[in-house]
Amino acid sequence: MIPFLDLKRTNEKHENEIVAAIENVVRSGWYVLGNEVRKFEKAYADFCGVEHCVGVGNGLDAIRLIFRAYLELGMLKVGDEVIVPSNTYIATILALADCNLTPVWVEPDIKTYNIDPEAIVKHITSKTKAILLVHYTGG
């Protein structure tokens, strides 16, 4: 059997740091928010050269918050079309549905399995307001 991904081997060189970080969180009693999240948000904002960063629990929450912000700012409106890859993860579509945006499916490039840039152009209409790229297969 050939292992798909040997996380044990990958994580061995960072084991002490990982265990210490987990212990810090467990000892703090803060599993949601707390100092570790605040430190991460500050460090990541600094790394990106921006004033703020908001840590979220998963990709669905991240996509949902991005589109909600665009709606609140008036950059998008309910019913606007968003071009998405047809071979995406369900969170992509759940976020759009939650924000009452309309997905427009575009097939992948057979060489990369990522959305086909030439096909994107063919699907753009006056209703298209965003393109959501998803690096689903790592290609």
Residue, then its C-alpha position, 0 to 999 in steps of 0.5 A: m500500500i502506498p500512503f496518499l499523504d504521510l502526515k506523521r512523517t510530515n509533522e515529525k519535525h514540528e512535533n514539539e511546536i505543535v504539541a506546545a501550541i495544542e497544550n497552550v490552547v487546552r490550558s487556556g480553556w479558549y477553543v473559540l476566539g481567545n488569545e491564540v486566535r487574536k495573535f494569529e489574526k494580528a500576525y497574518a494581518d501584519f504579514c499581508g500588510v493590512e490593518h485587519c484579519v478575521g479568523v474563521g472556522n472553515g472555508l465555507d465561513a470565509i466565502r460566505l463572509i466575503f460575499r456578505a461583505y460585498l452585498e453589504l457594501g453594495m458591490l453585489k446584489v441578490g441574484d447576481e451571477v458568480i462564475v464558479p468551477s463545475n468541479t468544486y467543493i460544496a462549500t462554494i455553492l452553499a456560500l452563494a446560496d446563503c447569499n442569494l447569488t446565482p452560480v454559473w458553472v464553468e467546466p475545468d481545463i482538462k490539463t489542470y482540472n482547474i476552471d478553464p480561463e477561456a471558458i470563463v470568458k464565454h460565460i460572462t454576461s451583463k449579469t456576471k458580477a464575480i468569478l470565484l476561483v477554487h484550487y480544488t485539485g491542487g493542479 
